[in-house]
Amino acid sequence: MKTEIIPTILVNTFKGVKEKIKAVEKYVNWVQIDVMDGVFVNNETWPHSVVPGRAKRGAKFVKEIDKLKEIKRSAEKKIKIEAHLMVEEPEKEFDDWLKVVDRIIVHFESKIINRDLGIKQLIEKAHKKNKEIGLALNPETHFAVITPFIGPKDSDGLDLVLLMTVQPGWGGQELKSWVLEKAEALRKIWPEGNIEVDGGVNNENIDRIIKSGVNLICAGTYIYKSKNIEEAVKALRESLSRIGNS
C-alpha cells in the first residue's frame, strides 16, 4: 500500500494553479486541485471562478481545464494531478476532467443521478480510460455508505476513499479528530484500500492520522504557508515513513 503526501491547491485562477504546482513539484508525486462551484460549497475556485454559472459549460470550460496539459508538459518531473470535485453535479463535468487529470474524486453527498448506480457508472467510465476515481465523504457521513463501491485489490471498485476531516469549502480549518475513527473502521473492512484525509493536517496531528490507517495525506495550509515548503513536506513524509514502517 503506497503512501503519499499530496499538497492541495485552492485558488481562483489558473496562474495560481501553476504557481502552486511549481512550488511543490520537486518534492511530491501528486497534487490535488480543489474544484468548487459555489453551489455544493459556499466558495468558488478555478475553473468555476473563471467560467461561472451552473449552466455555462462547454467549449470555454473545456478550454480552461485543458490548460493543465501545459503544466504536465512543462513540469520538471512527472507530476500526477487529482481533481477533488466539490461540485453539486459532478457528472456534468466528469468527462472533461477525465481528459486532463490522473484521478477524479467526487462527493457522495453531491447530486449524482441514481446515486449508487451513478457512482458505479463513473467508476466504470474512469477505469475504461485507465484513470483512477475516489469517493469523498463529508465529516458527518457514515463510512458504511461506501461498501457497495469497494472490493479486493484490483477489483472494479473505487481506487480510494477520501475522508474529509473538515467541512469542505475553505482552507485553514482545524482537523476534526473524531473523523479518524471512521478511518480506523474503514481500514478494518478495506485492508488494502487507499484511504485519504483532507483538512487541517499538520506536523502535530499527522502521527495520529497515520496510526488510524490513513495512507494518503492531503495538506494545503500547512505546506503552502510554511516558511520552507521543502522542509514542511519532508517533516510530513518522515512521519509517514517512521510510523508506516513501525
TINUNU-216890 format. One line per 10 residues: number of its first residue (from 1); their letters; for each residue x, y, z of C-alpha. Coordinates in nm, 3 decimals, always signed. Each point is the difference from the previous one (the first is absolute). Layout:
N
NUM) a) X/Y/Z ~ ...
# end
This chain:
246
1) mkteiiptil) +0.000/+0.000/+0.000 ~ +0.157/+0.322/-0.120 ~ +0.029/+0.309/+0.217 ~ -0.002/+0.355/-0.131 ~ +0.004/+0.361/+0.114 ~ -0.235/+0.191/-0.231 ~ +0.002/+0.382/+0.005 ~ -0.345/+0.149/-0.054 ~ -0.052/+0.300/-0.224 ~ -0.288/+0.238/+0.071
11) vntfkgvkek) +0.021/+0.302/-0.232 ~ -0.223/+0.193/-0.239 ~ +0.230/+0.047/-0.300 ~ +0.200/-0.229/-0.224 ~ +0.305/+0.212/+0.074 ~ -0.047/-0.097/+0.364 ~ -0.021/-0.368/-0.093 ~ +0.326/+0.024/-0.193 ~ +0.179/+0.180/+0.283 ~ -0.116/-0.248/+0.263
21) ikavekyvnw) +0.104/-0.301/-0.207 ~ +0.336/+0.158/-0.081 ~ +0.064/+0.054/+0.371 ~ -0.034/-0.369/+0.089 ~ +0.070/-0.202/-0.315 ~ +0.355/-0.088/+0.107 ~ -0.113/-0.149/+0.329 ~ -0.317/-0.199/-0.070 ~ -0.150/-0.239/-0.255 ~ -0.360/+0.122/+0.022
31) vqidvmdgvf) -0.189/+0.326/+0.043 ~ -0.371/+0.051/+0.057 ~ -0.200/+0.281/-0.156 ~ -0.301/+0.103/+0.208 ~ -0.281/+0.069/-0.245 ~ -0.294/+0.190/+0.150 ~ -0.307/+0.122/-0.185 ~ -0.146/+0.238/+0.258 ~ -0.310/-0.221/+0.025 ~ +0.105/-0.324/+0.167
41) vnnetwphsv) +0.219/+0.210/+0.229 ~ -0.010/+0.371/+0.074 ~ +0.317/+0.076/-0.191 ~ +0.104/+0.011/-0.363 ~ +0.343/-0.097/-0.132 ~ +0.169/-0.048/-0.334 ~ -0.135/-0.077/-0.256 ~ -0.351/+0.087/+0.124 ~ +0.124/+0.341/+0.109 ~ +0.108/+0.064/-0.361
51) vpgrakrgak) -0.299/-0.163/-0.172 ~ -0.280/+0.075/+0.248 ~ -0.361/-0.108/-0.005 ~ -0.151/-0.344/+0.047 ~ -0.104/-0.035/-0.364 ~ +0.299/+0.164/-0.167 ~ +0.199/-0.304/-0.101 ~ +0.126/-0.092/-0.342 ~ +0.292/+0.122/-0.208 ~ +0.117/+0.276/+0.234
61) fvkeidklke) +0.000/-0.228/+0.303 ~ +0.183/-0.278/-0.188 ~ +0.256/+0.247/-0.134 ~ +0.067/+0.124/+0.353 ~ +0.068/-0.339/+0.157 ~ +0.196/-0.112/-0.307 ~ +0.266/+0.243/+0.120 ~ +0.104/-0.271/+0.246 ~ +0.158/-0.184/-0.295 ~ +0.245/+0.289/-0.024
71) ikrsaekkik) +0.108/-0.059/+0.359 ~ +0.053/-0.369/-0.059 ~ +0.216/+0.073/-0.305 ~ +0.214/+0.263/+0.170 ~ +0.041/-0.154/+0.346 ~ +0.357/-0.074/+0.106 ~ -0.111/-0.349/+0.094 ~ -0.313/-0.199/-0.072 ~ -0.265/+0.121/+0.239 ~ -0.338/-0.168/+0.042
81) ieahlmveep) -0.312/+0.203/+0.057 ~ -0.321/-0.090/+0.177 ~ -0.309/+0.219/-0.027 ~ -0.213/+0.015/+0.313 ~ -0.342/+0.096/-0.136 ~ -0.190/+0.185/+0.269 ~ -0.277/+0.070/-0.247 ~ -0.373/-0.062/+0.012 ~ -0.026/-0.191/-0.329 ~ +0.335/-0.174/-0.063
91) ekefddwlkv) -0.131/-0.207/-0.290 ~ -0.032/+0.316/-0.211 ~ +0.374/+0.062/+0.001 ~ +0.138/-0.347/+0.075 ~ +0.089/-0.080/-0.362 ~ +0.184/+0.332/-0.042 ~ +0.219/-0.063/+0.305 ~ +0.058/-0.359/-0.105 ~ +0.193/+0.127/-0.302 ~ +0.252/+0.205/+0.197
101) vdriivhfes) +0.053/-0.146/+0.349 ~ +0.116/-0.334/+0.137 ~ -0.265/-0.042/+0.268 ~ -0.342/+0.149/+0.071 ~ -0.164/+0.012/+0.341 ~ -0.375/+0.058/+0.021 ~ -0.213/+0.053/+0.309 ~ -0.251/-0.256/+0.121 ~ -0.216/+0.293/+0.114 ~ -0.015/+0.163/-0.344
111) kiinrdlgik) -0.300/-0.033/-0.231 ~ +0.108/-0.304/-0.200 ~ -0.292/-0.138/-0.197 ~ -0.122/-0.336/+0.141 ~ +0.282/+0.030/+0.249 ~ +0.117/-0.360/+0.052 ~ -0.036/-0.090/-0.367 ~ +0.141/+0.336/-0.104 ~ +0.313/-0.045/+0.212 ~ +0.055/-0.347/-0.145
121) qliekahkkn) -0.033/+0.144/-0.350 ~ +0.258/+0.268/+0.078 ~ +0.237/-0.267/+0.132 ~ -0.041/-0.199/-0.321 ~ +0.047/+0.310/-0.215 ~ +0.323/+0.098/+0.180 ~ +0.148/-0.348/-0.017 ~ -0.075/-0.030/-0.372 ~ +0.226/+0.303/-0.045 ~ +0.263/-0.152/+0.231
131) keiglalnpe) -0.059/+0.276/+0.252 ~ -0.061/-0.027/+0.374 ~ -0.310/+0.105/+0.189 ~ -0.071/+0.074/+0.363 ~ -0.307/+0.071/+0.210 ~ +0.008/+0.275/+0.263 ~ -0.208/-0.001/+0.318 ~ -0.081/+0.308/+0.204 ~ +0.077/-0.027/+0.374 ~ -0.356/-0.085/+0.099
141) thfavitpfi) -0.049/-0.273/-0.264 ~ +0.030/-0.358/+0.130 ~ +0.283/-0.197/-0.158 ~ -0.226/-0.299/-0.068 ~ -0.155/+0.177/-0.300 ~ +0.306/-0.090/-0.205 ~ -0.032/-0.378/+0.045 ~ -0.183/-0.056/-0.333 ~ +0.291/+0.161/-0.182 ~ +0.308/-0.166/+0.150
151) gpkdsdgldl) +0.145/-0.345/-0.036 ~ +0.326/-0.196/-0.002 ~ +0.307/+0.148/-0.161 ~ -0.027/+0.022/-0.381 ~ -0.379/-0.042/+0.009 ~ -0.209/+0.243/-0.203 ~ -0.075/+0.222/+0.297 ~ +0.120/+0.327/+0.142 ~ +0.370/+0.077/-0.005 ~ -0.024/+0.207/+0.316
161) vllmtvqpgw) -0.231/+0.139/+0.263 ~ +0.058/+0.356/+0.116 ~ -0.113/+0.079/+0.353 ~ -0.046/+0.372/+0.048 ~ +0.138/+0.102/+0.339 ~ -0.150/+0.350/-0.037 ~ -0.317/+0.130/-0.161 ~ +0.079/+0.048/-0.370 ~ +0.025/+0.347/-0.145 ~ +0.280/+0.186/+0.176
171) ggqelkswvl) +0.362/-0.055/+0.093 ~ +0.160/+0.066/+0.337 ~ -0.255/-0.187/+0.212 ~ +0.080/-0.213/+0.303 ~ +0.000/-0.377/-0.046 ~ -0.304/-0.181/+0.142 ~ +0.187/-0.281/+0.173 ~ -0.311/-0.213/+0.052 ~ -0.009/-0.064/-0.376 ~ +0.310/-0.216/+0.047
181) ekaealrkiw) -0.220/-0.258/+0.171 ~ -0.161/-0.048/-0.341 ~ +0.343/-0.059/-0.151 ~ +0.070/-0.270/+0.259 ~ -0.331/-0.172/-0.069 ~ +0.044/+0.027/-0.378 ~ +0.350/-0.147/+0.016 ~ -0.140/-0.308/+0.174 ~ -0.237/-0.077/-0.288 ~ +0.228/+0.127/-0.278
191) pegnievdgg) +0.351/-0.106/+0.102 ~ +0.160/+0.060/-0.340 ~ -0.192/+0.310/-0.101 ~ +0.123/+0.356/-0.034 ~ -0.136/+0.219/+0.278 ~ +0.060/+0.372/-0.036 ~ -0.070/+0.286/+0.238 ~ -0.029/+0.368/-0.079 ~ -0.029/+0.294/+0.238 ~ +0.197/+0.142/+0.290
201) vnnenidrii) +0.305/-0.225/-0.040 ~ +0.324/+0.118/+0.159 ~ +0.316/-0.139/+0.161 ~ -0.171/-0.012/+0.340 ~ -0.287/-0.231/-0.097 ~ +0.146/-0.205/-0.284 ~ +0.117/-0.280/+0.231 ~ -0.355/-0.054/+0.124 ~ -0.128/+0.010/-0.359 ~ +0.243/-0.264/-0.122
211) ksgvnlicag) -0.067/-0.228/+0.296 ~ -0.369/+0.004/-0.090 ~ +0.079/-0.182/-0.323 ~ +0.020/+0.288/-0.245 ~ +0.261/-0.030/-0.275 ~ -0.067/+0.307/-0.217 ~ +0.044/+0.333/+0.178 ~ -0.130/+0.325/-0.151 ~ +0.134/+0.325/+0.138 ~ -0.044/+0.353/-0.125
221) tyiyksknie) +0.039/+0.277/+0.256 ~ +0.277/-0.176/+0.192 ~ +0.211/-0.043/-0.313 ~ -0.066/+0.322/-0.187 ~ +0.009/+0.235/+0.299 ~ +0.319/-0.149/+0.142 ~ +0.324/+0.196/-0.018 ~ +0.165/-0.288/-0.185 ~ -0.221/-0.220/-0.218 ~ +0.268/-0.265/-0.050
231) eavkalresl) +0.049/-0.038/+0.375 ~ -0.375/-0.008/+0.063 ~ -0.049/-0.285/-0.247 ~ +0.306/-0.178/+0.139 ~ -0.137/+0.017/+0.356 ~ -0.330/-0.156/-0.106 ~ +0.172/-0.267/-0.207 ~ +0.234/-0.095/+0.283 ~ -0.299/-0.063/+0.227 ~ -0.162/-0.203/-0.274
241) srigns) +0.312/-0.214/-0.044 ~ +0.071/-0.038/+0.371 ~ -0.346/-0.105/+0.109 ~ -0.084/-0.187/-0.318 ~ +0.299/-0.225/+0.054 ~ -0.043/-0.044/+0.374
# end
